[in-house]
Amino acid sequence: MSVCPPPHKVVCEILTPSLWYWRSGKYVYKPVMNQTCCPQYTIRCRPLQFQPSKSHKKVLKKMLKFLAKGEISKGNCEDEPMEPTAEDAVAGDFALINKLDIQCDLTALSDDLRESLESEEKQKGKSSKREDTNELIQSQDIEEKLGSGEPSRSVKVHTVPKPGKGADLSKPPCRKAKEIRKERKRLKLMQQNRAGELEGLQAQCEPLSSSPPKAKCNQPKSLEDLIFESLPENASHKLEVRVVRSSPQSSQFKATFQESYQVYKRYQMVIHKDPPDKPTVSQFTRFLCSSPLEAETSPNGPDCGYGSFHQQYWLDGKIIAVGVIDILPHCVSSVYLYYDPDYSFLSLGVYSALREIAFTRHLHEKTSQLSYYYMGFYIHSCPKMKYKGQYRPSDLLCPETYVWVPIEQCLPSLENSKYCRFNQDSEAVDEGRSKEPDRLQVLYKKAIMPYGVYKKQQKDPRDEAAVLQYAALVGQACSERMLLFRN
């Protein structure tokens, strides 16, 4: 079956609220979720509440060091962080716990921590009188009490004072405190909005110090602070990000087309192992430059307007990466990214995603309804697509009812089954489903007509089955706004 590409307004109004189609060039497609081997769930990030994780901050700092001093990290140069860091995992675990309505008795936990520290101080006094250098380890069990009142597990906190000869007893003892630091981190995550209680708990957990208290600086740096941190005047490199319209092609886009294409060709050959004759100019144009969206501007919209764009990353006067994006009234949609493989050490996949999130926040300042960042598809069984779940808070689209569900609530189900209905309301249905297929619009013999009129002229049951399948896939609103071509 053939579908005429809808005009820009139709795409914006239909696709933006629950972008359950995706596009490749001018083609707009939707996977049949319950039949494909690897279900692809539409994922969106909520940029206004986004806070960069520890791994995200590392990528941003790596870029700043490279720009400022030309430093190149010798560690892992993988483009995407496939596995979350320990801090990210803790954050994800507790987001899931909160969603499951499990409450932790923080008062009891903090009391146990305080008792552990008091016991440690007493032990320190006793051990300082001993002459031998035998290591003394004291363990104090700390029980987490959940909402049921039953203890969940015990966490041992080890203290290891070593007051040998010549030891400076005025300083706190050197102790192994991985577990207690982990508890502190969890408490911080669970009490983000309870600043007063958090400060009290931190005061209990911090070891005593004779030095004067440091000025409080608990406010974390924003994403913008991390990205746009000032560089020295003699910085080694200069990075500039330009947004150029790709459809219809602007003068800036045309002027940089060949350079951008050469980056794409190298990327496809090195990263995706394409043969040299595959990433041609026509293939590049069809895949990443053509678009069904038409340029449109609005007094209350972004200055660059709506439509399809290339976000070019210029390093010292040359293009090193290009992010292909669509700017729609409610979201920025990430279509593709390609980059110069020579700069893989900068983790440009992660860096560009963070820049696109910051760009969405910038556009929101003028266009308040533009408040989401769409990252394409999330495939839980594919590591190269699973990393998208680390940009939080984010939501997955239920493939049956087309409502957004926080990803923390979806993950337990996805661990058990590739295909899942995320909406837990068993009676809920797709409100936009096709209810009146006869109203579907058909283009037949250069004439537009409702399907109810068209089917009177066609008696082929196979054609009717195909049309009804199309109606079920696109829903009632799309079926009345797009034209289904029949010959």
Disulfide bonds with the S-S distance in Angstrom:
none
